[in-house]
Amino acid sequence: MEDNHLGVDFGSKLAGTTAAAMVQQGELYVWQCEKGNDADQWLQELVRQQSPNVIYIDAPLTLPKAYGFAVPSPAADFFYRQADREVQAMSPMFLGGLTARAMRLRALMANQGVAMLETYPAEAVRLLLPQLQGYKKDPAALPDYTAALQRTLNYKLHTLPENWHQFDAILCWLSGHRHQQQQSILYGDPYEGRIII
């Protein structure tokens, strides 16, 4: 089935900042975990209900390649992967617990036959909506971003995103759509971890 993938903006475990987007009945739906709920369990339950074949998630799924060597060179990059540098993302090491949660979730999903790939909404905005200002800084900019994004989507939004987390989940879904259509840009070293936009 075309576009049977889930886009996920992955947040802190109990903060209520994890959101997901997926096509249902020809429209793009968005869900968000409630504050105080375990986002990892919430996401696993959503995957059980929606049965995506791929998840595109805004979270590091690999570590810098320095960690793959028994004795890495002191000159190796212990903080950033090549993909992080290319899209100006935060270090997976700085994100620590979030990175570990995402990598564990990827292993759990792989056991269930669901692929999990990495994306980065901030780069999608730079690439697809460069004309707009105020991304994630100004709540008043959200309607303009939503309207511009809706024009690039093949699907109607079932409901408008209420916050930047939901907007980012839609961007994660869109990066997945671009990837499925062979229109995506791949950043980074394939042996270290790609970011798909």
Residue pairs with C-beta under 8 A, 6 or more apart in sequence:
1 53
2 180
3 23
3 154
3 155
3 177
3 180
4 23
4 51
4 52
4 53
4 54
5 22
5 52
5 53
5 54
5 55
5 56
5 173
5 176
5 177
5 180
6 20
6 21
6 22
6 46
6 47
6 50
6 52
6 54
6 55
6 56
6 173
6 176
7 20
7 21
7 22
7 55
7 56
7 57
7 119
7 169
7 170
7 171
7 172
7 173
7 174
7 175
7 176
8 18
8 19
8 20
8 21
8 43
8 55
8 56
8 57
8 58
8 59
8 169
8 172
9 17
9 18
9 19
9 20
9 58
9 121
9 165
9 166
9 168
9 169
9 171
9 172
10 18
10 39
10 43
10 57
10 58
10 59
10 98
10 101
10 102
11 17
11 18
11 19
11 33
11 39
11 98
11 165
12 39
12 98
13 38
13 39
13 40
13 97
13 101
14 35
14 36
14 37
14 38
14 39
15 35
15 39
16 32
16 33
16 34
16 35
16 36
16 37
16 39
17 33
17 39
17 165
18 32
18 33
18 39
18 42
18 43
18 165
19 30
19 31
19 32
19 33
19 163
19 165
19 166
19 168
19 169
20 30
20 31
20 32
20 43
20 46
20 169
21 28
21 29
21 30
21 31
21 166
21 169
21 170
21 172
21 173
22 28
22 29
22 50
22 52
22 173
23 29
23 155
23 173
24 50
24 158
26 155
26 156
27 155
27 156
27 157
27 158
28 153
28 155
28 156
28 157
28 158
28 170
28 173
29 158
29 159
30 157
30 158
30 159
30 161
30 166
30 169
30 170
31 46
32 162
32 163
32 165
32 166
32 169
33 39
33 42
33 43
34 42
40 101
40 104
40 105
43 105
44 105
44 108
47 55
47 109
47 112
47 114
52 114
53 114
53 115
54 114
54 115
54 116
54 117
54 176
54 180
55 109
55 114
55 115
55 116
55 117
56 117
56 118
56 119
56 172
56 173
56 175
56 176
56 179
56 196
57 102
57 105
57 116
57 117
57 118
57 119
57 172
58 118
58 119
58 120
58 121
58 168
58 172
59 95
59 98
59 99
59 101
59 102
59 118
60 81
60 84
60 89
60 92
60 95
60 98
60 99
60 102
60 103
60 118
60 193
61 102
61 103
61 106
61 116
61 117
61 118
61 193
62 81
62 92
62 103
62 118
62 192
62 193
63 81
63 92
63 93
63 99
63 193
64 76
64 77
64 78
64 79
64 80
64 81
64 92
64 93
64 192
65 76
65 81
65 189
65 191
65 192
66 72
66 73
66 76
66 77
66 78
67 78
69 76
72 78
78 93
79 91
79 93
79 94
80 91
80 92
81 92
81 188
81 189
81 192
81 193
82 187
82 188
82 189
82 192
83 89
83 118
83 187
83 188
83 189
83 192
83 193
83 194
83 195
84 90
84 91
84 92
84 188
84 195
86 187
86 188
86 195
87 120
87 122
87 123
87 187
87 195
87 197
88 122
88 123
89 120
89 122
89 123
89 195
92 99
93 99
105 116
106 116
109 115
109 116
110 116
117 176
117 179
117 194
117 196
118 193
118 194
118 195
118 196
119 171
119 172
119 175
119 176
119 195
119 196
119 197
120 175
120 187
120 195
120 197
121 167
121 168
121 171
121 172
121 175
122 135
122 136
123 187
123 195
123 197
124 171
124 174
124 175
124 197
125 132
125 135
125 145
125 171
127 185
127 197
128 149
128 152
128 174
129 135
129 145
129 148
129 149
131 148
132 141
132 144
132 145
132 148
133 141
134 140
134 141
134 144
134 145
135 141
135 145
135 164
136 164
139 163
139 164
142 161
142 163
142 164
142 167
143 160
145 167
146 157
146 160
146 161
146 167
149 167
149 170
149 171
149 174
150 156
150 157
152 174
153 170
153 174
154 177
157 170
161 167
161 169
161 170
175 184
175 196
175 197
176 196
178 184
178 196
178 197
179 196
184 196
184 197
185 196
185 197
186 194
186 195
186 196
187 194
187 195
187 196
187 197
188 194
188 195
